[in-house]
């Protein structure tokens, strides 16, 4: 069973990006830290904000890179290499265009799907894409030419509420995921319907 030792929330740094769709992964890690009563603090050697928590009886490290999205892997590799964490023990939370707002999916491995944060993560982890992902649905604007403005834009109030509810649901399934019971975690999360 592959247990998780590092959870990463992808984001762009700075207040101007804080509430944009591209930062949905960071929203997940921020909420996890809040629920665990810990504060993420800036650590320059890991190019991001980090925390260490006891979760499900194990050491778990949290990371929000403070590099720009297309350099996310620099932070992930720095921390993973330092603590000798294999890609298979990493869960990266990120925004996902191909999933509707209010849904989320776990996935292991695969391509980057055009996501610059995932692309750099794969490259910096020695071209190893075998990490786990939490894909947080943000919906699609409808045309490829609109994607950049869309992911760097803020969701409507209703969409943000749906995403937040979805993050809460993902957090409820996280103990099983962290402990390596992916079938149970996936079943719970993938059958979640807002209503």
N, C-alpha and C positions, 0 to 999 in steps of 0.2 A: 504494500500500500504506500502510495506516495504522499507523504505529509508535507504540508506547506510551512516554509520557514521565513518567507519574505512575501509581503503583499505590497504591490506598487500601484499607485494611482497616477495615471498619466495626466499631464497638464501643461499649459503654458504659464510662465511666471508673471507676476505683476497684477495689480488691482484691476487693470483694464481687461484682463482675461478671466478673472476669477469666476464670473457668473456666466461664462460662455459654454456652449454645448461641448466643446472640445475638452473641457475640464471635468466632465462627468466622472472620470476615474478618480480624480482627486477628491471629488465630493464624497465618494464611497469611503476612501481611506480616512478623510477628515471625520466622517460620521462614526466610523469604527473607533477611531482614537477617542472621540467624545464619549461614546458609550462605555469605553474601557477606562475613562477617567484619566487619560494621559494627554500630554501636550507634545506635538511635533516640534522639534527644535532644529534650527539650521546647522548643518554640518558640512563644512566646505570640502572636506576630503571625499565626501560622497555626493557632492554637487546637488544637494537637496535638503529637504526637511525629513528628519527621521525620528523614530521612537522605537522603544523595545518594550514589549508587553508580555506578560504571562497569559497565555490563551489556551484553553483546553489542556492545561497541564504542561504546555511546552513554551519554549522561547519563540517569540514571533517578532520579526522586525517589520516595521512599516516605513515606506519611503514615498515621498512626493518629489520627483526631480524638480530642481529649480533651473534646469537648462531649458531651452526652448524645446518644443515637442520633437523636432527632427533630430535632437541630440539626447533624447531620453535614455538611450542605451548606455551613454557615458556614465550616468549616475547609477543605473542598475548594475552594470558590470563592476563598477568600483566597489559597491557594497557587497555584491555577491562574491567577488574574488577575495575580498578582505576576510569575509566570514566563511569562505569555502562552501557557499550555497550553490548547489547544482541547479541548472535551468528547470529540471523536473520538479523542484521544490519552490518554484516561484509562481505566484499568481499575479498577473497584471490586469488591473481594471482599466477599461478604456471605453470611450464613446464608440457607438457602432451605428453607422448609417443604414445598414441593411436590416435592422431590427426596429419594429415600430416603437414609438414613445410608450413608456410604461411597461416594457418587457425587457427581460435580461436573460442571457444564456451563458452557461459555462461551456468552455471548449478547451481541448488540449491540442497543442501543435497546430500545424497548418501554415498557410501563407500569411502575409501582412495585410492583404486586401486593400492595398493602397494607403493604409494608415501609416503616416510618417513616424509616429512614435513606435509602432510595432516594427516597422522596417529597420529602424536604427537599433532597436533592442535585439533583434535577431542578429544583425551584423556584429554588434558589440559583444554578444554572448558566443562569439566564435562560429557564426552562421548556424547556431542551434536554435530552432524554433519550437523546441519540445517543452516549452513552459505552458502553464495553464493560463487561460484568459477568462475574465468576467466581462462579457460584452454587454454594455449598458445601452439599450436602444434609444436613439435620438431621432429616428425617422430620417427620411431622405427628402431633400427639397424638390426632387422631380427631374432635375437635369444636372449633368456633370459640371456644367459651367457655373452652377450656383453653389457648388459644394463648399468652396473656401469661405465665402461670405456666410454661409449657413452655419458651418461648424464654429466660426469665430463670432457668431451672433448669439444673443441671449434668447433662450426659449421663452415662449409666452408663460404667463403665470400658471395657466392650467397645465401646460406641458411640464413645467418645473415641478409642480405638485405631483404629477404622475411619475416623473423620474425619481423624486424623493421617496415616494411610496415603494417604487420598484427597488431602490437601494435598501430600504428597510427590509423588504422581503429577502433580498440577497443576503443581508446580514443575518437573518434568521436561519438561512441554510449554511452559513459559513462554518459553523462547528463541524458539520459532516465533511465539508470540502477540505478543511484544514487537516482533519484526521484521516483523509484519504478515501472516505466513502463517497466517491464521486457519483456513483449511480443514485444514491439516495438524495444527495444535494441537487443533482440535475433534475431528478424526478419532481422534487418539491418546487424548485425554482421555475422549471419549464412549464409546470402546470398552473402556475400562478396567473390569476386573471383579476384585473382591477374591476371593481364594480360596487 
